[in-house]
Amino acid sequence: MAEIIRMPKLSDTMTEGVVSEWHKNVGDSVKTGDLLAEIETDKANMEFESPEEGVLLYVGLEAGAAAPVNSVLAILGKKGEDVEAILAAEGNGGGSSEAAPAPEEKKEEAPAAAPVATSAPVASDGSVKASPLAKKMAAEKGIDLSAVQGTGPEGRVVKKDIESFKGSAGGARTVVQGNRQDESVPHSMMRKTIARRLSESKFTAPHFYLTMDIDMDNAIRDRKALNAALEEDGRKVSFNDLVMKACALALVKHPKVNSQWTDTHIVYKGDINVGMAVAVQDGLVVPVINHADILSISDMSAESKQLAGKAKEGKLQPAEMDGNTFTVSNLGMAGIESFTSIINSPSSCIMAVGAIRNEPVVKNGEIVVGNKMKVTLSCDHRAVDGAVGSDFLGTFKKIMENPLVYFATIN
């Protein structure tokens, strides 16, 4: 009997998904665990494996289209099975596509000549029809989408078309002489979620900001010592690892900062889970280092590198982005000296970390070259008062200015 495959809920905040690309066509045989489609959620582009086996009889939406969680994504069954009754029971299928006819036996035919096209199909608004993933890849590679022959439904440009495209001048973007054209790109699921959540945070939580300068001379010295001790194992810690570890230890001393505001009470979280903001192609994700206060600095470093790598590749799982109780956003590597961040709800605070900069400082009555780093703590004033945030920053400063004194173990 035919089985409905529904749009899965791939993250706790997901309400709808976009099929970036189908990996099976109507009429194909599908086994349990086969890659059925790539689905763009509010947090990442994720591979979706089929939970059932059978012949793909119907797809509920074409590549590039969105549908709510739990709507009909596809129907699997036996070859020739009628899906009309199932679709009727679902209220005309709950999707955007017509039911596909039962596949016929394939006849041997001479291979058709490859289609020749001078341009891709164009939507009613003048934009090229392409999946969101294909648009991202084309932008990264500087490929003019109108020059790509699409092989998706109705000629839509999909991922494999970009991967196989070989245009003139290495696929360089075509620019209209004398007048560059505007490009209208639909909001991705991630971009829409970022906009919604940060707007809710900024306009709901009353933010205030505390900024402090950190003397980084000893941190630079201690990082060299740490990396020398870890060198034999091929491990290395970054300044961001030191910042995240120092935040975790400061949160132990100041649990009111490790909190969440609700309509009826403040929750002081028992675990200390530090999120780290990572920039990805279409926005920002926040993988989480769980129990950061009890992890050794080398274990924290290894986990942060692994999670950052998965974030860049779009392979983070929902569980790896849930449960943060405090967030660190570091733009120091981009040369930004100071900035303020919007709180990553439901946490009460986020720390913005700037670049380490050389500047003259007075030490022992003499002017010398020192290393300073500016950090800014954004606080939700409903849960964290100025004195609480200031005390937290004072403890963070002490730890960062002598890391090895406070880090109990490095291995």
C-alpha positions in Angstrom: 0.0 0.0 0.0 1.3 3.5 -0.8 2.9 5.4 2.0 3.0 9.2 2.5 6.4 10.8 3.2 5.8 14.0 5.0 7.9 17.2 5.2 10.0 16.4 8.3 10.6 18.8 11.3 14.4 18.9 11.1 14.9 21.6 13.8 13.0 22.7 16.9 12.1 26.1 15.2 11.3 24.8 11.7 7.8 25.5 10.5 8.3 24.9 6.8 11.0 23.5 4.5 12.3 24.1 1.0 13.3 21.2 -1.3 16.6 22.4 -2.6 17.0 19.4 -4.8 15.4 16.0 -5.5 17.8 13.1 -5.7 15.1 10.7 -7.0 12.6 11.1 -9.8 9.0 9.9 -10.1 9.2 6.3 -11.2 12.5 5.6 -9.5 12.9 2.7 -7.0 13.7 3.9 -3.5 15.2 1.9 -0.6 15.0 2.8 3.0 17.9 5.1 3.8 18.4 6.3 0.2 19.0 10.0 -0.2 15.6 11.3 -1.3 16.0 15.1 -1.2 18.0 18.0 0.2 15.8 20.1 2.4 16.6 23.7 3.4 15.5 24.4 7.0 15.7 27.6 9.0 19.2 26.5 10.1 20.9 24.5 7.4 20.6 22.6 4.2 20.1 19.0 5.2 20.0 15.7 3.5 16.8 13.8 3.9 16.9 10.0 3.7 13.8 8.0 2.8 12.2 6.3 5.8 10.4 3.8 3.5 11.0 1.8 0.4 9.1 1.5 -2.8 8.6 3.3 -6.1 8.4 7.1 -6.0 4.8 7.7 -7.2 4.4 11.4 -6.4 6.3 14.5 -5.3 4.4 17.2 -3.4 6.4 20.1 -4.5 9.0 20.9 -7.1 12.6 21.8 -6.3 12.9 25.3 -4.9 9.3 25.4 -3.5 8.4 25.6 0.2 5.9 23.6 2.2 4.8 23.4 5.8 6.1 20.8 8.2 4.0 17.6 8.0 2.6 18.4 4.5 2.9 15.7 1.8 6.5 15.6 0.6 6.2 12.4 -1.5 4.3 9.2 -1.9 6.0 5.8 -2.2 4.3 2.6 -3.2 4.1 -0.2 -5.7 4.6 0.4 -9.4 1.3 1.4 -11.0 -0.5 2.0 -7.7 -3.1 4.8 -7.8 -2.5 7.7 -5.4 -5.6 9.7 -6.2 -7.5 8.5 -3.1 -4.6 9.3 -0.8 -4.3 12.8 -2.3 -8.1 13.4 -2.0 -8.0 12.4 1.6 -5.1 14.8 2.2 -7.1 17.7 0.7 -5.7 17.7 -2.8 -2.3 16.6 -1.8 -1.2 19.4 0.5 1.5 20.3 -2.1 2.0 22.4 -5.2 2.5 19.7 -7.8 0.0 17.6 -9.7 0.0 13.9 -9.0 2.4 12.2 -11.4 0.9 9.4 -13.6 2.0 5.9 -12.9 5.3 5.2 -14.7 5.1 3.1 -17.8 7.5 0.4 -18.9 10.6 2.1 -20.4 11.1 1.3 -24.1 14.5 1.1 -25.7 15.0 4.3 -27.7 17.9 5.9 -29.4 19.5 8.5 -27.2 18.1 11.9 -27.7 20.4 14.7 -28.7 21.4 16.9 -25.9 19.2 20.0 -25.6 20.7 23.2 -26.8 19.6 26.4 -25.0 20.8 29.9 -25.1 19.2 30.9 -21.8 17.6 29.4 -18.7 13.8 29.6 -18.1 12.7 32.9 -16.6 10.0 33.4 -14.0 7.2 35.9 -14.3 9.2 38.5 -12.3 12.1 38.2 -14.8 14.4 36.2 -12.5 16.0 32.9 -13.6 14.2 29.8 -12.4 16.7 28.0 -10.1 16.7 26.3 -6.7 18.0 28.3 -3.7 21.1 26.0 -3.5 21.9 26.5 -7.1 21.6 30.3 -6.7 24.0 30.2 -3.8 26.5 28.1 -5.7 26.3 30.3 -8.8 26.9 33.4 -6.7 29.9 31.8 -5.1 31.4 30.8 -8.5 30.4 34.0 -10.3 28.3 32.1 -12.8 25.5 33.9 -14.8 22.4 31.7 -14.2 20.9 32.7 -17.5 23.8 30.9 -19.2 23.2 27.6 -17.5 21.0 24.9 -19.1 18.7 23.7 -16.3 17.8 20.0 -16.0 15.3 20.3 -13.1 11.5 20.4 -13.4 10.4 22.8 -16.2 14.1 23.6 -16.9 14.8 24.9 -13.4 18.6 25.2 -12.7 19.6 22.8 -9.9 22.8 21.9 -8.0 24.2 19.4 -10.5 23.8 22.0 -13.4 26.0 24.4 -11.6 28.6 21.7 -10.7 28.8 20.6 -14.4 28.6 24.1 -15.9 31.6 25.1 -18.1 31.1 28.6 -19.4 33.4 30.9 -21.2 36.1 32.7 -19.1 35.6 30.1 -16.3 32.0 31.0 -15.9 32.6 34.7 -15.3 29.5 36.8 -14.5 28.1 38.7 -17.4 27.6 42.5 -16.7 25.4 44.7 -18.8 27.6 47.4 -20.3 27.1 50.7 -18.7 24.3 49.6 -16.4 24.6 46.7 -13.9 21.4 44.8 -13.4 19.7 44.4 -10.0 19.3 40.8 -8.7 16.3 39.8 -6.7 17.0 36.7 -4.5 14.1 35.2 -2.5 14.7 34.9 1.3 16.1 31.6 2.3 14.6 29.7 5.2 17.6 30.6 7.3 17.6 34.3 6.4 13.9 34.5 7.3 14.4 32.8 10.7 17.4 35.0 11.5 15.3 38.1 10.7 12.4 36.9 12.8 14.4 35.8 15.8 16.7 38.7 16.0 13.8 41.2 15.6 12.0 39.4 18.4 15.1 39.6 20.6 16.0 43.2 19.8 12.5 44.6 20.2 11.4 42.4 23.1 14.5 42.1 25.3 15.7 45.6 26.6 19.4 45.4 25.7 22.2 47.3 27.5 25.9 47.1 26.8 29.0 46.8 29.0 32.5 47.2 27.4 35.8 46.3 28.9 39.4 46.3 27.7 41.4 43.1 28.4 45.2 43.0 28.7 46.2 40.2 26.4 50.0 40.0 27.0 49.8 37.0 29.3 47.1 35.3 27.2 49.4 35.5 24.2 52.2 34.0 26.3 50.0 31.3 27.8 48.6 30.3 24.4 52.1 29.7 23.1 52.8 27.5 26.2 49.6 25.6 25.7 50.3 25.0 22.0 53.8 23.9 22.7 52.5 21.3 25.2 49.9 20.1 22.7 52.2 20.2 19.6 53.1 16.5 19.8 49.5 15.5 19.4 48.9 17.9 16.5 46.5 20.0 18.6 46.3 23.8 18.9 44.1 26.2 20.7 42.9 29.5 19.4 42.3 32.8 21.2 38.6 32.2 20.7 39.0 28.9 22.6 40.5 30.8 25.5 37.7 33.3 25.4 35.0 30.6 25.4 36.7 28.7 28.2 37.1 31.9 30.3 33.4 32.8 29.7 32.4 29.3 30.9 34.5 29.6 34.1 33.1 33.1 34.8 29.6 31.8 34.4 30.3 29.3 37.2 31.0 32.3 39.5 28.0 34.3 38.2 25.1 32.0 37.6 22.6 34.9 37.2 24.3 35.6 33.8 23.6 32.0 32.8 19.9 32.6 32.7 16.8 32.8 30.6 13.8 35.1 31.0 10.2 33.8 30.7 6.8 35.5 31.3 6.5 34.0 34.8 10.0 33.4 36.1 13.8 33.6 35.5 15.4 30.2 34.8 19.0 29.9 36.1 20.4 27.1 34.0 22.3 24.3 35.7 24.5 23.4 32.7 26.9 25.9 31.1 26.6 25.5 27.3 28.4 28.1 25.3 27.3 28.9 21.8 29.7 30.3 19.2 28.4 32.3 16.3 29.7 31.0 13.0 29.2 32.9 9.7 27.9 30.6 6.8 27.0 31.4 3.2 23.4 32.4 3.9 23.7 33.8 7.4 24.7 32.8 10.9 24.4 29.6 12.9 25.3 29.0 16.6 26.7 25.5 17.3 26.9 24.8 21.0 29.8 23.5 23.3 28.0 21.6 26.0 29.3 21.6 29.6 32.0 24.0 28.6 33.0 24.7 32.2 34.2 21.1 32.8 35.8 20.4 29.4 39.6 20.7 29.2 40.8 23.6 27.0 42.2 21.1 24.4 38.9 19.1 24.3 36.9 22.3 24.0 39.2 23.4 21.2 38.8 20.1 19.3 35.0 20.3 19.6 34.8 23.9 18.5 36.9 23.2 15.4 34.7 20.2 14.5 31.5 22.1 15.0 32.7 25.1 13.0 33.8 22.8 10.2 30.4 21.1 10.1 28.7 24.6 10.1 30.7 25.7 7.1 29.8 22.5 5.2 26.1 22.8 6.2 26.2 19.5 8.0 25.3 20.6 11.6 22.5 18.5 13.2 19.7 20.3 15.1 20.9 18.9 18.4 24.3 20.5 17.8 22.6 24.0 17.7 20.3 23.6 20.7 20.6 24.4 24.4 23.0 27.3 24.5 22.9 29.3 27.8 25.4 32.0 26.7 26.8 33.0 23.3 30.2 34.3 22.0 30.4 36.3 18.8 34.0 36.9 17.7 34.9 39.3 14.8 38.4 39.9 15.9 39.8 37.7 13.1 38.1 40.1 10.6 40.0 43.1 12.1 36.9 44.5 13.9 38.1 46.3 17.1 34.7 46.5 18.8 31.0 45.9 18.1 27.7 45.0 19.8 25.7 41.9 19.3 22.0 41.1 19.5 21.2 38.6 22.2 20.7 35.1 21.0 17.4 34.3 22.7 16.4 32.7 25.0 19.9 33.4 26.6 20.2 36.6 28.6 23.6 37.6 27.4 26.0 37.5 24.4 29.6 38.6 24.3 31.1 40.4 21.3 34.9 40.0 21.0 37.1 42.3 19.0 40.6 42.1 17.6 43.8 42.0 19.6 45.4 45.4 19.0 48.9 46.8 19.7 48.8 50.2 21.5 50.9 52.1 24.0 50.2 51.2 27.7 51.7 52.3 31.0 53.4 49.5 32.9 55.6 50.0 36.0 55.6 53.7 35.3 56.9 53.3 31.7 55.1 53.6 28.3 55.5 50.3 26.5 53.7 48.5 23.6 50.9 46.4 24.9 48.2 44.0 23.5 44.6 44.9 24.2 41.3 43.2 23.3 37.9 44.9 23.7 34.9 42.9 24.6 31.2 44.1 24.9 28.6 42.2 26.9 25.0 42.6 25.6 22.6 42.0 28.5 18.8 41.5 28.8 17.9 44.0 31.5 14.9 41.9 32.5 17.2 39.2 33.8 20.6 40.7 34.3 21.3 44.0 36.0 24.3 46.3 35.4 26.1 45.3 38.6 25.7 41.6 37.7 27.0 42.0 34.2 29.9 44.1 35.5 30.9 41.5 38.1 30.8 38.9 35.4 33.1 40.9 33.1 35.5 41.5 36.0 35.9 37.8 36.6 36.2 37.2 32.9 39.0 39.8 32.7 40.9 38.2 35.6 40.8 34.8 33.9 41.7 36.1 30.4 44.7 38.0 31.8 46.2 34.9 33.4 44.6 31.8 31.7 46.9 29.1 32.9 46.3 30.2 36.5 42.6 29.4 36.1 42.5 26.5 33.6 42.8 23.4 35.9 43.8 21.0 33.1 44.9 21.4 29.5 44.5 17.8 28.3 
